[in-house]
Amino acid sequence: MEPGHWSSEHSDALRDYFLKGMSYAAIGREINARFGTVYTRSAVAGRAKRLGLVTPAWMTSPSVVPSLPGEACPPSPRRSALPNLNVPPKSAMKPAARAKLRCVGIQPRLVPLVDLADDDCRYPYGGDRDGEEITFCGHPRQPGSSYCTPHAGLTRRSGAESARASRPVVLRLICAA
């Protein structure tokens, strides 16, 4: 069988299974078992769309099955099998608690960026609210660091050596033959 070729028997089976409210994956499994084919879920969904069998997400029943006047529309089996699929969990709807920042017990100088000297601590403060200026600690920084001693302790793991060690890096050049 050529890829992408659907015989009329396969299309009729797809239409029947779709009207029963089966999912595209289940329809693909049924058609493959019945006819010895290898259709994927995506192939079934594409063929259903080309046949006009795709229902809009806001509809509760397939558009090819009209309801009678005065008769309530029964819920679609496809809808009832997967309720609230696109609704985030209730825990995601709650605003996250604001993180408490660790404090080091020093009073920052709150120096603006343009006034920072080369040897000033660059630990940032502010900028949490719209329009709030970001300032920096400004205390003398530790040699080999961008921060003063208390802030360097906050930014590094305790007892861990810095990833950017100050020892020299040896590169070896080799000649390709």
JOVENQUI-V996662 format. One record per pair of residues at least 24 apart in sequence whose ideal C-beta (glycine too) atoms are under 6 Angstrom apart, sorted by the first residue. I is the first residue (numbers start at 1). J is the second residue. D is the distance in whole Angstrom. If there is no record, write none. Layout:
i={I & I}
j={J & J}
d={D & D}
//
This chain:
i={6 & 18 & 18 & 21 & 21 & 21 & 102 & 104 & 106 & 108 & 109 & 110 & 111 & 111 & 121 & 121 & 121 & 122 & 123 & 123}
j={47 & 48 & 53 & 76 & 77 & 78 & 154 & 150 & 150 & 137 & 138 & 135 & 136 & 138 & 147 & 148 & 151 & 146 & 147 & 151}
d={5 & 6 & 5 & 6 & 3 & 5 & 6 & 4 & 5 & 4 & 3 & 4 & 5 & 4 & 5 & 4 & 6 & 5 & 5 & 4}
//
